[in-house]
Amino acid sequence: MKMIVTRNCAVELLEVEEPLIEPGHILMKTQYSAVSPGTELTMIGRGYDFPTPIGYSASGIVLEVGEGVEHVAPGDRVACYGGPYVRHAELQLIPKHLAVKVPSSVDMKAAAFVGLGAIGIHALRQGELSFGAIGVIQGLGILGQIMARIGYAAGYRIAACDLLESRCALLPRLPGLEVCLEAAELHEAVRRLSDGSGADAVLICAGGKRAGLIDEGIDMLRDRGTIVVVGDILTELTRSKMFGKEVKVVISRAGGPGRYDAAYEVEGRDYPLGYVRWTEGRNMKEYIRLLEEGRIAVTSLINKQARLSDMSDLYGEFASNPAAVVGAIVEYGD
């Protein structure tokens, strides 16, 4: 089968052996895989000297299930998340907790973004937001776009901001959903939504090394509000600002509890629901539910489709002209 890897800061298309089914796993034929530009460009830039698969979110059709897999069967439509098990490849061998069933009414292109959906849902949970709360989303790349839609669907009042007008234009203007292009406009939107008290949480989805993002977020928070660091940013802050509001700063790690835990992901040991309500697998299911019920829509964000043979050019476009591509997806033919 064909698979995309990175080696020596380059992107290669390799022919590798097809995976064989294992207990507790699902063998899936990929229909679509979603591109997460921030994560994947970072991996390419690390300069691994051995072939390293990239990608982590996809959708497809179940070919075979291993012993102990009961929630899906051959022929089912599924969405899956989590490197190194999920990658840009024609076939995926997925641990059972990292694949969820996709109803027939859900577009498989939208389902392929299940990993970003789970990451966005977990980040919102890290902000400890509840119905009626006010959340600020800084950065409207593909992850910020999905998070803003999920937050609004959950009944939060959302103020979102990006420096690129084209990205701001992708979010609908709705009551309780403010879209801003400049910092002053964002601060005014927060003041208006909160009657001057400040936001409950600021979620930073931007990337890059621009200083001051956390301090800017603190300025918009209410007393004892929360900063959630989602993107790869400089984690610098001014202590006096943090002290003045007794702000909490947290990191959001991927799609939720279970991520990077081999007992959960590889061995298939679920966390008891009474102790861990929202694992990464349960967050994935919620993303699919939101799509099924029409509470969010993401297909309008997909403005680039590529084949595996086009991936080197696609990453080059992301790096040289990031404003041109928001949602990119890899399609796999028969």
GIZIBEL-V13095 format. One record per run of one state. SS is the DSSP state (H for helix, E for strand, L for the rest). FROM is the first residue (numbers start at 1). TO is the last residue. If there is no record, write none. Layout:
SS:FROM:TO + SS:FROM:TO
This chain:
L:1:1 + E:2:7 + L:8:9 + E:10:15 + L:16:24 + E:25:34 + L:35:36 + H:37:45 + L:46:51 + E:52:53 + L:54:56 + E:57:65 + L:66:76 + E:77:81 + L:82:88 + E:89:89 + L:90:90 + E:91:95 + H:96:98 + E:99:101 + L:102:107 + H:108:111 + L:112:113 + H:114:126 + L:127:133 + E:134:138 + L:139:141 + H:142:153 + L:154:156 + E:157:161 + L:162:164 + H:165:168 + L:169:173 + E:174:174 + L:175:176 + E:177:180 + L:181:182 + H:183:194 + L:195:198 + E:199:204 + L:205:212 + H:213:220 + E:221:229 + L:230:238 + H:239:245 + L:246:247 + E:248:251 + L:252:256 + E:257:257 + L:258:261 + H:262:265 + L:266:278 + E:279:279 + H:280:292 + L:293:298 + H:299:301 + E:302:306 + L:307:307 + H:308:320 + L:321:321 + H:322:324 + L:325:326 + E:327:331 + L:332:334
